[in-house]
Amino acid sequence: MTTLVKWALALAVSVLGINQLLAQEISGVATYQTKTTIDISRFNRGGQQMSEQRKKEIMARMKNFLEKEYTLTFTKNESFYKEEEALAAPTGGPGGGRFGGSFVQGGIYRNVVDNAYARENNMFGKTFLVKDTLNNMEWELVKESKMIGQYPVFKAVATRDIEQNLWSRLGRRGRGGDRRNTTEKDSTATEDQAPEKEEPKTETIVAWYTPMIPASHGPDEFGGLPGLILELSTNNTTMLCTKVVLNPQEEIIIEAPTKGKEISREEYAKTIEEKAKEMAERYGGGRRGGGRGGRFGG
């Protein structure tokens, strides 16, 4: 049996299931495990290579930041995606949450009927209500399928511009600050330094959705497919659904965030950019040797 025939049969089975599900209002709670990888070399300072032991220490401290669990509560038209609280592991020092603790992102609310997006974010004690339209992507449906648990899923691919986040900007500018100051003190210091890698401008998003759950939602800000997204990967993050509870006995009511200074995505990005510049100057000033201010995790 060819791959195309298998795909067509799986789709036919899914369509039969959809017809049954559409007869009732769909709602549920999905649990996602996420894992993010980072380029640990971005924490090198002054062109000096980090030891393997130091890399392991940093990765151990960042484990709670890189591996998380989220829940997606959804109805046919609305969804709310939030991080599940976990006990933080001891950091071994007061600097472990220096940057992360200053920026707290709330859950993501999406309404596919009203094309509405909302999120409460806290920056240095100030709450912002980010409200905008949905960030809809141009998905390409691919004739490829597999099973995730009991659900047949189908592949979709999209490309988007990468929005450089706070950590990326701080890491890149921090290295630049070290390099400039080192060069001023020693003109030969750049000879042994490898050229800095160019940051990618776009990334490919791969999603696996199931028409068996006809809700156009997914993890994080993703959605817009003819079924719930059960798995999604970006350049450095994988999000996998590990559990789905459909139509629970307790009615699901989703409320949009309302607290904070209302601001658009673009305006909020500019606010973060300004704060990133301020922090880069404060923590990434290139103090050689003993300075701890610009080091992530103390």
N, C-alpha and C positions, 0 to 999 in steps of 0.2 A: 504494500500500500504506500503510495507516494506521500510525501510530506503535505502537499497541497490537498490531497483527499482527506488526510487525517485532520487537517485544519478545518476543512469544510464540514466534516462530521461533528467535530467538537463545537463548531459555531452553531450547527443545527440543534445540537443538544442544549446549548446555552439559550438559544432563542425560545425553545419550548419551556425552559425554566423561567425565562423572563416573562412570558405570557401569563404564567401562574402568579409570579410575584407582582406584576403590574395590577393585578386584580385587588391588591391590598396596598395600604400605605406602608412604605418601607422605612425602617428605622433600625438603629443598632449602635453598637460600640465596638470599635476595632482597636487592637493593641499593636503598637509598632515598636520594634527594636531598631535603633539607629547606631551606626558605627561610622566614625569619621577618621580619615587618615590625614596626617600632616607631614610636610617636608621639614624634618627636624633640623636640617642644615640652616634654616632661616634664623635659628637662634645662635649661630656662630657669631663671635664678637671679634672685631678687628682683624678679620681674615684668619683667625686661629681656628683650627678644626677641633670640634668637641670630642671628648673621649667617649668610648662606648659606655662606660660606667655612668657618665653624666647624662648621656642620651636616655639610658634606662631609668635614671632617677626622674628626669623630666616627664617621660612617658607615663611612669607610675603615678606622678602627681596629677597628670592631665587625664587619667583614665575616666574619672567621673564626668569630665567635660566632653570627652570624645565618644563615650558609649552611654546612651540614654534610652529611656523607655517613655513612650508617649501614648496617649489615648485619643482617638478620634470619635467623638460622639456625633451622630448624623441622623438626619431625616432625609426625605427625598429632596428638599430644597435648601436645607441649612446644614452647616457642620461647624464644629468647634474642636480645634486640635491643641492639646496642651501637654506639657511635660509632667510626668509623674514625679512627685517629690521623692528624693532618696537621701539617705543619711550620707553626709559628706565624709570622705575618708580623711584622716589626719594629714595635714600637709607638712608637718615638721617645722613650721615656722609661720610667722605672722604675715608673710607676703603671698601666701598661696592664692588668695582670692582678690588680690589687689585690683586687677583690671576687671575680671569677670563679675565681681561683686558690685561694681559701679554701674553695670549695664544689665538690667533684668528685663527680659522680653516675656510678655504675657502670651496667652493663648491666641490662636488665629481663628477669627470668625469669618465664614464665607456664606453668602446667600446667592445661589445661582439664578434665582428669579429676579431679584433686584439688582444683580450684578454688583454686589456690595462686599467690601472687605473692611475689617476693623481689627485693631490690635492695641492693647494697652502695653506700653513700654515705659520703663523707669530708667532715667539717666541721672545719676548723682542725686537721687532723692526727688527728682521732678518727674511727674507722670505725664506722658504724652498719649493721646488717643489718635492713633494713625488710622485715618479713614480714606478709602479710595475705592476705585473700581477693581474688579477681579483682574489679576494678571494672567489673562488667558493666553495659552500657547498654541502654536500651529502644529498640532500633532500629525504625524504620518503613521497610519495604521499599517503594521507589518504582518505578513502572512506567516506568523510564527507563534506557536503556542506551547504551553507546558502546564503542569499541575502545581498548584501551591495548596498543600493540604487537600481538601476535598473539592477545591474550586479549579475549573479550567480557566487559565488566564491567557490573554493575548498581548502581544508586544506592540508598543507605540514608541516612537522616537521623535524628539524635538531638539532644537538648538536654541540657546539663549545667550545673550551677552552676560558676562560675569560681572556682578556688582561687587567690587573689592570691599571686603568687610573691614571692620575696625582692626582686627588682629593682623590681617594681611598688611594694612597700611603701617601699623606700628612696627611690625617686624621688618618691612622693607626700608622704612625711613630710619629705623634704629640702626640697621646695618650701614646705611649710607652715612649716618652721622659719625659712626665709629671710623669708617673708612676715610672721611675727610679729615678728621682730627689726627688720625694716625699718619696720614700723608704729610700733614703740615710739620709733624715732629720728625718724620723719617721719610725722606723722599724715595728711598729704595723699598719701602714697605709693600708697595703694590706689585712688585715683581713676582712674588710668590702667591698672589691672590688670584683665584680662578674668577673668570668673568661672571657677573651675576646673570642668572637665568632670566630670560624675558618672561614676564607674567602672561599667561594665556588670556586672550580677550573673549573667547567664547567657550562654551562647554556643551557636550551632548547629554541630553536627559533620556534615560531609557526607563519606560514604565511598563508594568505588567498589570492589566486590569481584568476584572471578571464581569461579564454581562449578567452573570447569575445574581449579582447584587446591583440592581439598576439605580445606583446613586452616583451622581457625577462628582464625587469627592475623592480625596486622597490625602496623604501625609503632607505636612507643612502647608505651603500655599498651592500645592498642585491639585489639579482636577481637570474637568472639561472633557473627560472621556466617557464612552457609553458603558460605564460600569465603575465600581469602586476599584481604586488602585491598591493592589496588595503588595507590590514591590516596586521600588523606584531607586535608581542610582544616578548620581551626578559624578563630576570628576573625582570627588574625594569623599563622598558620603553614600552609604547604602541604607535604605529604609525598608524593613521587611515586616509584614503583618504576621503576627504569631497567633492571633486569636480574634475571632469575630463572634459577637453575640447579636443575632438578628431578632428584631421585634420583641424586646424584653417585656416582661409583664408590667413593669413600672413605666409609665408614659415618659417619653423623652421630650423635654422642653429645653430649647436652646435659646439663650438670650445674648444679644449683641453687647459687647463692652460699651460702657458709657462714661467712664471716669477719665479725667485728664484733659490737657490742652489739646483741642482738635487741630490736627495737622495732616497734610498730605504725605504720601510716600516721598515725593521729591523734596519737600520742605524738611522732612525728618532726616533724609539722607544728607542734606546740606548741614543740618545741625550736628550730625555725627561727624561729618568731615571737619567741621570747625573744632569740635572737641578732640578729634584724633590729632589734629595739628598741635593743639595745646599740649596733649599728653606726649606727643613725639618730642616736643621741645623740652618737656620736663623730665621724661624718663629716657629718651634716646639721644642724649647729648654727647654720647661717646666718651664717658669717663672711663679711662683705662684702669685695669687692675681691680681695685677694691670696690668700685661703685656697685650697689645692688639695685639702684632705682630702676634701671631699664630691663632687668632680668625678669622673665616670666616665671611666676611660681616661687619667688624669693631667691 
